[in-house]
Amino acid sequence: MVNRVCGCCGALRPRYKRLVDNIFPEDPEDGLVKANMEKLTFYALSAPEKLDRIGAYLSERLSRDVARHRYGYVCIAMEALDQLLMACHCQSINLFVESFLKMVRKLLESDKPNLQILGTNSFVKFANIEEDTPSYHRSYDFFVSRFSEMCHSSFEDPDVRTKIRMAGIKGLQGVVRKTVNDELQANIWDPQHMDKIVPSLLFNLQSGERTESRSPSPLQASEKEKESPVELTERCFRELLGRAAYGNIKNAVTPVLMHLDNHSLWEGKTFAVRCFKIIMYSIQSQHSHLVIQQLLGHLDANSKNSATVRAGIVEVLLEAAAIAASGSVGPTVLEVFNTLLRQLRLSADYELTGSYDGSTNIGTKIIKAHEERQLQEAVIRTIGSFANTLPTYQRSEVMLFIMGKIPVPGIHPALPSSGCGSEGTRMIQVMLLKSLVQVTAGFQTTNMLTALPTSFLEPLLSFFLTEDPEIRLLVLQILLSLIDRHDNTAKFRDISIISDISLLKLKVDKCSRQDNLFMKKHGQQLYRHIYLGCKEQSSGRQHYESLFALLGILSVELANEEVVVDLIRLALALQDLALSTDEDLPVFNRCAVHALAAAYLNLICQLTTVPAFCQHIQEVIEVRQKKSPYFLPEDVFIDDPKYEPATLLSSAEKVEGDVLFLQSKITEVLGGSGYNTDRLATPYVPQYTDEDRLSKRKSIGETVSLQVEMESRNSPEKEERTPAEEITFETLKNAIVDSVGMEEQERERRRQVVEKFQKAPFEEIAAHCGARATLLQSKLNQIFDITIRPPPSPSGTISSGYGQSQSRSIPIYEMKFPDLCVY
């Protein structure tokens, strides 16, 4: 009787419950009853309004089975839920999904690894379904937290631990896929979610870190690699970043920076570089500059951190800049370089003071100088890497910007902290010039006037007049990079007597109009600095090799007929410089200048292709090879000199005529080929300017006394002159102060004039211009009266009513001239 009552009650149960019960076999090991599952699926599709009840009943059974540890039935219930979820896409799916997520949550909360993995797999399947109807109230906060926790699993069994971590990674990937493109869902890019997702991925990425980073477009991994948590993590991380829009980049990158800070991963560099390579290759290329700006801001925030940390950030910046395609440094290009230059100055300050706060008190963190120098080198390389991504016009702006940051003694302050003095100034000058070397490397331009404007060239050449040999060498490298447009510099690196320059395979183009204008404007300035560079006693082999390369590049890139003449005159002037006894040049420098002049004249004579000119140069070189080989580059610029200094000194002082290049002979042979003989016959004499004050070779007192002497020589002998004013230090000081004050007054006057014309009403401007025109006309009338008025009459003068004599204006045809004046 009892069985009949139960059977009767079972028949009265709702149909959906009976269909659900029928999918469960008596033995859970037999698995899902497929025939009954098909009936349940057909019923759910036929009566979609029952779908939410089916889901609720399945959820109820699953919760009961979990509590009773009947895990076989749990797996069957989840399989049934998965199949229903895949098959049904009606409007009632949202209520069913709530039941489904409730069951997934129940599994994830379990302490059984198998149930956690089962729930994760079901969630991943759900995440791949595109729902037809939006959900307004669904929340994934629990899943983000739980999956992130699974990514950090510390289960004892390593195999199980790996499976749990991989399940957590897949779960996070599913959450991202489900929410990232749905505006109605909770924003997965919020910091509260990103601060859990990104560190979880980085933790697993770091746990199996490999030595080599993946390529920008990784190939399909093998089946074995797919099971690796590291590979799975990287694919998930790339997918996350690839879906990031413009406004979400910051929230995605900030947790990366914090993770690297918290785990001290900047110092190793390898993992940090790998992370940001993944980031730069995964995000959209137009967003690259946002990552770079965040790195720059993080570098500023760590300004007082250890040099190794800052160097790690800079290395990451270096790699990021190389990946940022098509010059995507962003709209604030100069801000990028300003930040890097500021780090250079701070590093120099730290190196000089020995601490980060400018003091050496007890407890102050003492820095290591060699670490700061490594950081400085990294910053300089990064500046060059950024510059290489820029177009030509932006690189020119960066060059001017860096040049404006280089401290000039007496004009710009050396360093932010006090007490650094000239050592700090020199350190900054060297580092910024090295940065310019990096920026100008590979620089290509068609117009030299834009590549080397006056605002850049003049301060650059002013540093060429300093006594510091390293600074002068850096200036030469910058000039070579900017002037050489056909990569010919490497062919002139070694000074030698080239018998046939065709072997060099020089690339030569016809000199353009802009090039001619550039040399007309700046040619004399370049010649003068080359001449003065050869005079420097501290110049070594590298300096002379760079000077020879510069002369060769000028001859190939910018030489017209006039420039060729000037360069030949300059080479002959260098020969005279080496012969001069007034210049206190060491014996090596004298021989080096002779060798430089010989090597260049040998080059230019073959470029001009004038046979007589080439013959004279070859004759002198042959004589030198026999009598004075120490005046040729092959015997001068070598590691082991063949001659003793005393022998060289006596030989350099007694130079015979046949080993010298003769200006008269060169003028004669080139004049026959149409060159300007008057200019060739005129010896080159450099014109000294105010810039020479930096060279510390000629004092201001010597210059003033020379000017006074020249004035006394040029004055007429019979003319009475006032005694010359005595020139003292106070006189010079007052003159400098007055000139500065006058310049400031002139600038202020010009500013007021411009402001007046911009803001004054039209009537006032018109009246002002009219008054000036009237004044000008009155002055012109006075001039005309003086110049047009006829001369006084020979007959004398007439008296005015006031007792003054006044010349009579008599027409010229009525004038009476003496007989001696008429013929």
C-alpha positions in Angstrom: 0.0 0.0 0.0 2.8 2.4 0.8 4.5 1.7 -2.6 1.2 2.5 -4.4 0.9 5.8 -2.5 4.4 6.8 -3.4 3.9 5.9 -7.0 0.7 7.9 -7.1 2.5 10.9 -5.6 5.3 10.5 -8.1 2.8 10.6 -10.9 1.5 13.9 -9.6 4.9 15.6 -9.6 5.5 18.3 -12.3 6.8 16.9 -15.6 10.0 18.9 -15.6 11.0 17.3 -12.3 10.3 13.9 -13.6 12.4 14.6 -16.7 15.2 15.9 -14.5 15.1 12.8 -12.2 15.1 10.5 -15.2 18.6 11.7 -16.4 20.2 10.4 -13.2 21.0 6.6 -13.3 20.9 4.4 -10.3 24.7 4.0 -10.5 26.4 7.3 -11.0 29.4 5.5 -12.7 27.1 4.8 -15.7 27.0 8.5 -16.4 24.2 10.7 -17.8 21.3 8.9 -19.4 21.5 10.3 -22.8 18.1 9.3 -24.1 16.4 11.0 -21.1 18.7 14.0 -21.5 17.5 14.5 -25.1 13.9 14.4 -23.8 14.7 17.0 -21.2 16.4 19.2 -23.8 13.4 18.9 -26.1 11.0 19.8 -23.3 13.1 22.8 -22.4 13.1 24.1 -26.0 9.4 23.4 -26.3 8.5 25.1 -23.1 11.2 27.8 -22.4 9.1 29.3 -19.6 10.0 26.1 -17.6 13.7 26.6 -18.1 14.2 28.6 -14.9 12.4 25.9 -12.9 14.5 23.2 -14.4 17.6 25.1 -13.5 16.4 25.7 -9.9 15.6 22.0 -9.5 18.9 20.9 -10.8 20.6 23.4 -8.5 18.7 22.0 -5.6 19.7 18.4 -6.4 23.3 19.4 -6.9 23.5 21.2 -3.6 22.1 18.1 -1.9 24.5 15.8 -3.6 27.5 18.0 -2.7 26.4 18.0 1.0 26.1 14.2 0.9 29.4 13.8 -0.9 27.8 12.1 -3.9 30.2 13.5 -6.3 29.2 11.2 -9.2 25.7 12.8 -9.3 27.3 16.2 -9.0 29.2 15.6 -12.2 26.0 14.4 -13.9 24.1 17.5 -12.8 26.8 19.8 -14.1 26.9 17.9 -17.4 23.2 18.3 -17.8 23.4 22.0 -17.0 26.1 22.5 -19.6 24.1 20.8 -22.3 21.0 22.8 -21.5 23.0 26.0 -21.5 24.5 25.2 -24.9 21.1 24.3 -26.4 18.8 27.1 -25.1 19.1 30.7 -26.2 15.7 32.1 -25.3 14.7 35.2 -23.4 14.3 33.1 -20.2 18.0 32.1 -20.3 18.9 34.8 -17.7 16.9 33.1 -14.9 18.5 29.8 -15.8 22.0 31.3 -15.8 21.4 32.5 -12.3 20.8 29.0 -11.2 23.8 27.8 -13.2 26.1 30.4 -11.7 24.8 29.5 -8.2 25.8 25.9 -8.8 29.3 26.9 -10.2 29.8 29.0 -7.1 28.9 26.1 -4.9 31.5 24.0 -6.6 34.2 26.6 -6.4 33.6 27.1 -2.7 34.3 23.4 -2.1 37.7 22.4 -0.8 37.9 19.5 -3.2 40.2 20.2 -6.1 38.2 18.1 -8.5 35.0 20.0 -7.8 36.8 23.3 -8.2 38.2 22.2 -11.6 34.7 20.9 -12.6 33.0 24.2 -11.7 35.7 26.2 -13.6 35.3 24.1 -16.7 31.6 24.7 -16.7 32.1 28.4 -16.2 34.5 28.5 -19.2 31.9 26.8 -21.4 29.4 29.4 -20.3 31.8 32.2 -21.0 32.1 31.2 -24.6 28.3 31.5 -25.1 27.1 34.7 -26.7 23.8 35.6 -25.0 21.0 37.1 -27.0 19.5 39.1 -24.1 21.5 41.5 -21.8 21.7 41.0 -18.1 21.3 44.0 -15.8 22.0 42.5 -12.4 24.6 39.8 -12.8 27.8 40.1 -10.8 31.1 38.4 -11.3 33.0 39.8 -8.3 33.0 36.4 -6.5 34.4 34.6 -9.6 37.2 37.2 -10.0 38.2 36.7 -6.4 37.9 33.0 -6.4 39.7 32.4 -9.7 42.5 34.7 -8.6 42.8 32.7 -5.3 43.1 29.5 -7.3 45.9 31.0 -9.4 47.9 31.3 -6.1 47.1 27.8 -5.0 49.7 26.2 -2.7 48.3 22.6 -2.7 50.8 20.0 -1.5 50.7 17.8 -4.6 52.5 19.7 -7.4 50.4 18.0 -10.1 47.2 19.0 -8.4 48.5 22.4 -7.7 49.3 22.9 -11.3 45.8 21.8 -12.4 44.2 24.2 -9.9 46.3 27.1 -11.0 45.5 26.4 -14.7 41.8 26.2 -13.8 42.1 29.6 -12.1 43.8 31.1 -15.2 41.1 29.7 -17.5 38.4 31.0 -15.1 39.9 34.5 -15.3 40.1 34.2 -19.0 36.4 33.3 -19.1 35.5 36.3 -16.8 37.3 38.6 -19.2 35.7 37.2 -22.3 32.2 37.4 -20.7 32.4 40.9 -19.4 34.9 42.9 -21.4 32.6 43.7 -24.3 29.3 44.0 -22.4 28.7 47.5 -21.2 25.8 46.3 -18.9 28.1 44.1 -16.9 30.3 45.2 -14.1 33.4 46.9 -15.5 36.2 44.4 -15.4 38.7 47.2 -15.9 38.0 48.8 -12.6 41.1 48.8 -10.3 39.4 46.5 -7.8 39.3 43.8 -10.4 42.5 44.5 -12.2 44.4 44.5 -8.9 43.4 40.8 -8.6 43.5 39.6 -12.1 46.9 41.1 -13.3 49.0 40.0 -10.3 47.5 36.5 -10.5 48.6 36.2 -14.1 52.1 37.7 -13.4 52.5 35.3 -10.5 52.1 32.3 -12.8 54.1 33.9 -15.6 57.0 34.4 -13.2 56.8 30.9 -11.7 57.9 29.4 -15.0 59.9 32.2 -16.4 62.0 31.4 -19.5 65.1 33.1 -20.7 63.8 34.2 -24.0 60.7 36.3 -24.6 58.1 35.4 -27.1 58.0 37.0 -30.5 55.4 39.6 -31.4 53.3 37.1 -33.3 53.9 33.8 -31.4 53.4 30.6 -33.4 50.9 28.0 -32.4 52.1 26.1 -29.4 52.3 22.3 -29.4 49.9 20.2 -27.4 52.5 19.7 -24.6 53.1 23.5 -24.3 49.4 24.1 -24.1 49.3 22.3 -20.8 52.0 24.6 -19.4 50.6 27.2 -16.9 53.2 29.7 -18.2 52.0 29.4 -21.8 48.4 29.5 -20.8 49.0 32.6 -18.6 50.8 34.4 -21.4 47.9 33.7 -23.9 45.4 34.9 -21.3 47.5 38.1 -20.5 47.8 38.9 -24.2 44.1 38.4 -24.7 43.3 40.7 -21.8 45.6 43.5 -23.1 44.4 43.1 -26.6 40.9 43.9 -25.5 41.9 47.0 -23.6 40.6 50.3 -25.0 42.2 53.7 -24.7 40.8 54.5 -21.3 41.6 51.1 -19.8 45.4 51.0 -20.5 46.3 52.7 -17.3 44.2 50.4 -15.1 45.8 47.4 -16.8 49.4 48.6 -16.6 49.4 50.0 -13.0 49.1 46.6 -11.3 52.0 45.4 -13.4 54.1 48.3 -12.0 53.0 47.6 -8.5 53.7 43.9 -8.8 57.2 44.5 -10.0 57.8 47.0 -7.2 56.4 44.7 -4.4 58.5 41.7 -5.5 61.7 43.7 -6.4 61.7 42.5 -10.0 63.1 45.7 -11.5 66.6 44.8 -10.5 66.6 41.5 -12.4 65.4 43.3 -15.5 64.6 40.1 -17.4 61.1 39.4 -16.1 60.2 43.1 -16.2 61.4 43.4 -19.8 59.4 40.3 -20.7 56.2 41.6 -19.2 56.4 44.9 -21.0 57.3 43.2 -24.3 54.1 41.2 -23.9 52.2 44.4 -23.1 53.6 46.4 -26.0 53.0 43.6 -28.6 49.5 42.9 -27.3 47.9 46.4 -27.0 46.9 48.4 -30.1 49.8 50.3 -31.5 48.2 53.7 -31.2 48.0 53.2 -27.5 51.8 52.5 -27.1 52.5 56.0 -25.9 50.2 55.6 -22.9 52.4 52.7 -21.6 55.5 54.8 -22.1 54.0 57.7 -20.2 53.2 55.4 -17.3 56.7 54.1 -17.2 58.1 57.6 -17.3 55.8 58.6 -14.4 56.9 55.5 -12.5 60.5 56.4 -13.1 59.9 59.9 -11.6 58.1 58.3 -8.6 61.2 56.2 -8.0 63.7 59.1 -8.4 65.1 58.4 -4.9 65.1 54.6 -5.2 68.3 52.6 -5.8 70.1 53.0 -9.1 69.5 49.4 -9.9 65.7 49.9 -9.7 65.8 53.0 -11.8 68.1 51.3 -14.3 65.6 48.4 -14.6 62.8 50.8 -15.4 65.0 52.6 -17.9 65.9 49.3 -19.6 62.1 48.5 -19.9 61.6 51.9 -21.4 64.4 51.2 -23.9 62.7 48.0 -25.0 59.3 49.6 -25.1 60.5 52.5 -27.2 62.0 50.0 -29.7 58.6 48.3 -30.0 56.5 51.4 -30.3 56.0 51.4 -34.0 55.7 54.4 -36.4 56.9 57.0 -33.9 54.1 56.5 -31.4 55.7 58.2 -28.6 52.6 60.3 -28.1 51.7 64.0 -28.2 54.1 65.0 -25.4 57.4 64.1 -27.2 59.5 66.7 -25.4 58.1 65.7 -22.0 59.5 62.2 -22.6 63.0 63.6 -23.2 62.6 66.1 -20.4 61.9 63.3 -17.9 64.9 61.3 -19.1 67.2 64.3 -19.0 66.0 65.1 -15.5 67.0 61.6 -14.5 70.4 62.2 -15.9 70.9 65.3 -13.9 69.6 63.6 -10.7 71.9 60.7 -11.2 74.9 63.0 -11.7 73.9 64.8 -8.5 73.6 61.6 -6.5 77.0 60.4 -7.8 78.7 63.6 -6.8 77.0 64.0 -3.4 77.1 60.3 -2.5 73.5 60.2 -1.2 69.9 60.8 -2.4 69.2 63.8 -0.1 72.4 65.7 -0.7 73.8 64.9 2.7 76.0 62.3 4.2 74.4 62.0 7.7 74.3 58.8 9.6 71.4 56.7 8.4 71.5 58.2 4.9 71.4 55.6 2.2 74.8 55.7 0.5 74.8 55.1 -3.2 77.3 53.3 -5.4 79.0 55.4 -8.1 79.4 52.5 -10.6 75.6 51.8 -10.4 74.8 55.4 -11.1 77.1 55.3 -14.1 75.4 52.2 -15.4 72.1 54.0 -15.0 73.4 57.0 -16.9 74.5 54.8 -19.8 71.1 53.2 -19.8 69.3 56.5 -19.9 71.5 57.7 -22.8 70.7 54.6 -24.8 67.1 55.0 -24.1 67.1 58.6 -25.3 68.7 57.4 -28.6 66.1 54.6 -28.9 63.2 57.1 -28.5 64.8 59.4 -31.0 65.0 56.6 -33.6 61.2 56.2 -33.5 60.6 59.9 -34.4 60.3 61.5 -37.8 63.0 64.0 -38.9 61.2 67.2 -37.9 60.6 65.9 -34.3 64.1 64.7 -34.0 65.3 68.2 -34.9 63.2 69.6 -32.1 64.6 67.1 -29.6 68.1 68.1 -30.7 67.4 71.8 -29.9 65.7 70.8 -26.7 68.7 68.9 -25.4 71.1 71.6 -26.6 69.2 74.1 -24.5 69.7 71.9 -21.4 73.5 71.7 -21.6 74.9 74.0 -19.0 77.3 76.7 -20.2 79.7 78.1 -17.6 78.5 81.3 -16.2 75.1 81.1 -18.0 73.2 78.0 -16.9 73.4 76.4 -13.4 75.4 73.2 -13.2 73.2 71.0 -11.0 70.2 71.4 -8.7 72.2 70.8 -5.6 74.9 73.1 -4.3 78.6 72.3 -4.1 79.0 70.4 -7.3 81.0 73.1 -9.1 82.8 72.6 -12.3 82.9 68.8 -11.9 79.2 68.6 -12.0 78.9 71.0 -14.9 81.4 68.9 -16.9 79.6 65.7 -16.1 76.3 67.1 -17.3 77.9 68.5 -20.4 79.4 65.1 -21.3 76.2 63.1 -20.6 74.0 65.5 -22.6 76.4 65.5 -25.5 76.5 61.7 -25.4 72.7 61.9 -25.6 73.0 64.1 -28.7 75.3 61.6 -30.2 72.6 59.0 -29.8 69.8 61.3 -31.1 71.8 62.3 -34.2 72.9 58.8 -35.1 71.4 57.8 -38.4 69.9 61.3 -38.9 69.0 61.9 -42.5 68.0 65.3 -44.0 67.9 66.9 -47.4 68.3 70.4 -46.1 71.3 71.3 -44.0 69.9 74.6 -43.0 67.0 72.9 -41.1 69.2 70.1 -39.8 71.8 72.5 -38.4 70.1 75.8 -37.7 72.1 78.6 -36.1 70.3 78.1 -32.8 71.8 74.6 -32.6 75.1 75.0 -34.5 76.5 78.0 -32.6 76.2 76.5 -29.1 77.4 73.2 -30.3 80.6 74.7 -31.8 81.1 76.8 -28.7 81.7 73.5 -26.8 84.3 72.6 -29.4 86.5 75.4 -28.0 86.7 74.0 -24.5 89.9 72.4 -23.2 88.2 69.1 -22.4 89.2 66.6 -25.0 86.2 64.3 -24.4 83.8 67.1 -25.0 85.5 68.1 -28.3 85.4 64.5 -29.5 81.7 64.3 -28.8 81.1 67.5 -30.7 83.0 66.1 -33.7 80.9 62.9 -33.6 77.7 65.0 -33.6 78.8 67.1 -36.6 79.8 64.0 -38.5 76.4 62.4 -37.9 74.5 65.5 -39.0 76.5 66.4 -42.1 77.1 62.8 -43.4 73.9 61.9 -45.4 75.4 59.0 -47.4 77.1 56.9 -44.7 80.6 57.9 -45.8 82.0 58.6 -42.4 83.2 55.0 -41.8 85.3 55.3 -45.0 87.3 58.2 -43.5 87.8 56.8 -40.0 91.5 55.9 -40.6 93.8 58.7 -41.7 96.0 57.3 -44.5 97.4 58.3 -47.9 94.9 56.8 -50.3 96.4 56.1 -53.7 93.1 55.6 -55.4 89.9 57.0 -53.8 87.7 55.0 -56.1 88.4 52.0 -53.9 86.5 53.8 -51.1 83.3 53.7 -53.2 82.2 57.1 -51.9 78.6 58.1 -52.5 78.6 61.6 -53.9 75.6 63.8 -54.9 75.6 67.1 -56.6 75.6 70.0 -54.1 72.1 71.5 -53.8 71.1 75.1 -53.5 70.3 74.7 -49.8 73.8 73.2 -49.3 75.4 76.1 -51.0 73.4 78.5 -48.8 74.4 76.6 -45.7 78.2 76.7 -46.5 77.9 80.4 -47.4 76.3 81.0 -44.0 78.3 78.7 -41.8 81.3 77.6 -43.8 83.8 80.1 -42.3 82.6 79.1 -38.8 83.3 75.4 -39.5 86.7 76.1 -41.0 87.7 78.2 -38.0 86.7 75.5 -35.5 88.6 72.9 -37.4 91.7 75.1 -37.3 91.3 75.8 -33.6 90.7 72.1 -32.9 94.1 71.3 -34.4 95.7 73.9 -32.2 94.5 72.2 -29.0 97.4 70.6 -27.2 95.2 68.0 -25.6 94.1 66.6 -29.0 94.9 63.0 -29.5 94.7 60.4 -32.3 90.9 60.2 -32.1 90.6 63.9 -32.5 92.7 64.1 -35.6 91.0 61.1 -37.1 87.6 62.8 -36.5 88.9 66.1 -38.0 90.1 64.3 -41.1 86.7 62.6 -41.4 84.9 65.9 -41.0 87.1 67.5 -43.7 86.4 64.5 -46.0 82.6 64.6 -45.3 82.6 68.4 -46.1 84.4 67.7 -49.3 82.0 65.0 -50.4 78.7 66.4 -49.1 78.8 70.2 -49.3 81.7 71.1 -51.6 81.2 73.5 -54.5 84.1 75.2 -56.2 84.3 78.0 -53.6 84.2 75.5 -50.7 87.0 73.4 -52.3 89.2 76.5 -52.6 88.5 77.4 -48.9 89.2 73.8 -47.8 92.6 73.8 -49.6 93.5 77.1 -48.0 92.6 75.6 -44.7 94.8 72.6 -45.2 97.7 74.9 -46.1 97.0 77.0 -43.0 97.2 73.8 -40.9 100.6 73.2 -42.5 101.7 76.7 -41.5 100.3 76.1 -38.0 102.5 73.0 -37.6 105.6 75.1 -38.8 104.9 78.1 -36.5 107.2 78.6 -33.6 104.7 80.9 -31.9 102.3 78.1 -31.2 103.5 76.0 -28.2 102.4 72.7 -29.8 103.9 69.4 -28.6 106.0 67.4 -31.1 103.2 64.8 -31.6 100.7 67.5 -32.4 103.0 69.1 -35.0 103.6 65.8 -36.7 99.9 65.0 -36.5 98.8 68.3 -38.1 101.4 67.8 -40.9 100.0 64.3 -41.5 96.4 65.5 -41.4 97.1 68.2 -44.0 98.9 65.7 -46.2 96.2 63.1 -46.0 93.5 65.7 -46.8 95.3 67.3 -49.7 95.9 63.8 -51.1 92.1 63.3 -50.9 90.9 66.7 -52.2 93.3 66.6 -55.2 91.8 63.3 -56.4 88.3 64.7 -55.9 89.1 67.8 -58.0 90.6 65.6 -60.7 93.2 68.3 -61.7 96.3 66.3 -62.9 98.8 69.0 -62.2 97.5 69.4 -58.7 97.6 65.6 -58.1 101.1 65.5 -59.4 102.4 68.2 -57.0 100.7 66.5 -54.0 102.2 63.1 -55.0 105.6 64.5 -55.4 105.6 66.0 -51.9 104.3 62.8 -50.4 107.0 60.8 -52.1 109.7 63.2 -50.7 108.2 62.8 -47.3 108.2 59.1 -47.5 112.0 59.2 -48.1 113.1 62.1 -45.9 110.3 62.7 -43.3 108.0 59.8 -42.9 107.0 61.1 -39.5 105.0 63.8 -41.4 102.7 61.1 -42.9 99.8 59.5 -41.1 101.1 55.9 -41.5 104.0 56.8 -39.2 102.2 59.2 -36.8 98.9 57.5 -36.0 100.2 54.2 -34.8 100.2 52.4 -31.5 104.0 52.0 -31.3 105.8 55.1 -32.5 109.0 54.4 -34.5 110.9 57.6 -33.6 112.0 59.1 -30.3 110.5 62.4 -29.2 113.8 64.2 -29.3 114.5 63.1 -32.9 111.0 64.2 -33.9 111.4 67.5 -32.1 114.7 68.4 -33.9 113.3 67.2 -37.3 110.0 69.2 -36.8 111.9 72.4 -36.2 114.1 72.0 -39.3 111.7 71.4 -42.2 113.1 71.7 -45.7 111.0 73.2 -48.6 110.7 70.1 -50.7 108.6 68.3 -48.0 106.1 71.1 -47.9 103.1 71.8 -50.0 103.5 75.1 -51.8 100.6 77.5 -51.9 102.1 79.3 -54.9 102.4 76.0 -56.9 98.8 74.9 -56.0 97.5 78.3 -56.9 99.2 78.1 -60.3 98.0 74.7 -61.2 94.4 75.2 -60.0 94.2 78.7 -61.6 94.7 77.0 -65.0 91.6 74.9 -64.3 89.4 77.9 -63.7 89.6 78.2 -59.9 89.8 81.6 -58.2 93.5 82.3 -58.0 93.1 85.5 -56.0 91.4 83.6 -53.2 93.8 80.7 -53.5 96.8 83.0 -53.2 95.4 84.5 -50.0 96.5 82.6 -46.9 93.7 81.5 -44.6 93.6 83.3 -41.3 90.9 82.4 -38.8 88.7 85.2 -37.4 88.4 85.1 -33.7 85.0 85.9 -32.1 83.5 86.2 -28.7 83.1 82.4 -28.5 86.9 82.0 -28.0 86.4 83.1 -24.4 85.6 79.4 -23.7 88.9 78.2 -25.1 90.9 79.9 -22.3 93.7 80.4 -24.8 93.4 84.1 -25.4 92.5 86.4 -22.5 90.2 89.4 -22.8 93.1 91.7 -21.8 95.3 90.5 -24.7 92.4 91.1 -27.1 91.8 94.6 -25.9 95.5 95.6 -25.9 95.8 94.3 -29.4 92.8 96.4 -30.5 94.3 99.5 -28.9 97.6 98.9 -30.7 96.0 98.4 -34.0 94.0 101.7 -33.6 97.3 103.6 -32.8 98.9 102.2 -35.9 96.1 103.1 -38.2 95.7 106.7 -36.9 97.1 109.7 -39.0 100.4 110.9 -37.7 99.5 114.6 -37.7 96.1 114.1 -36.0 96.0 115.0 -32.4 94.6 112.2 -30.3 93.4 112.1 -26.8 95.3 109.9 -24.4 94.1 106.3 -24.5 91.9 105.4 -21.6 93.5 103.1 -19.2 91.8 99.7 -19.4 91.4 97.9 -16.0 89.4 95.0 -14.7 86.7 97.4 -13.4 86.4 99.0 -16.9 85.8 95.6 -18.5 83.4 94.6 -15.8 81.4 97.8 -16.2 81.4 97.4 -20.0 79.9 93.9 -19.7 77.3 95.0 -17.1 76.3 98.0 -19.3 76.0 95.9 -22.4 73.8 93.4 -20.6 71.6 96.2 -19.3 71.3 97.8 -22.7 70.3 94.5 -24.2 67.6 94.1 -21.5 66.3 97.6 -22.2 66.2 96.9 -26.0 64.3 93.7 -25.4 61.8 95.5 -23.2 61.4 98.3 -25.7 60.7 95.8 -28.5 58.2 94.0 -26.3 56.4 97.3 -25.6 56.3 98.1 -29.3 54.9 94.7 -30.3 52.3 94.9 -27.4 51.3 98.4 -28.5 50.6 97.3 -32.1 48.7 94.2 -30.9 46.4 95.9 -28.3 46.2 99.7 -29.2 43.2 101.0 -31.2 43.6 101.6 -34.9 43.3 105.4 -34.6 46.2 105.6 -32.1 48.4 103.4 -34.4 47.5 105.6 -37.4 48.3 108.8 -35.6 51.6 107.4 -34.4 52.6 106.4 -37.9 51.5 109.7 -39.3 53.7 111.6 -36.7 56.7 109.5 -37.7 56.1 110.2 -41.4 55.9 113.9 -40.7 59.1 113.8 -38.7 60.8 111.9 -41.5 59.6 114.4 -44.1 60.9 117.4 -42.1 64.4 115.7 -41.9 64.4 115.1 -45.6 63.5 118.7 -46.3 66.4 119.9 -44.3 68.7 117.6 -46.2 67.4 118.8 -49.5 67.8 122.5 -48.5 71.5 121.8 -47.6 72.3 119.8 -50.8 70.3 121.8 -53.4 71.1 125.3 -52.1 73.7 126.9 -54.6 77.1 127.9 -53.4 77.8 131.5 -52.2 78.7 134.1 -54.8 82.3 135.0 -55.4 81.3 138.7 -55.0 81.0 138.3 -51.3 78.2 138.4 -48.7 75.3 140.7 -47.7 74.5 141.7 -44.2 71.2 140.9 -42.6 69.2 143.3 -40.5 70.5 141.7 -37.4 74.2 142.4 -38.1 74.9 138.8 -39.3 76.4 138.1 -42.7 74.3 136.1 -45.1 75.3 134.5 -48.4 73.5 135.8 -51.5 71.8 133.2 -53.6 72.7 134.3 -57.2 71.8 132.1 -60.2 74.9 130.4 -61.5 74.6 132.1 -65.0 75.0 135.6 -63.3 78.0 134.6 -61.2 81.3 136.4 -62.0 84.4 134.1 -62.0 88.0 135.2 -62.0 89.8 135.0 -65.3 92.0 132.2 -64.2 88.9 130.0 -63.6 87.6 130.6 -67.2 89.0 128.7 -70.2 
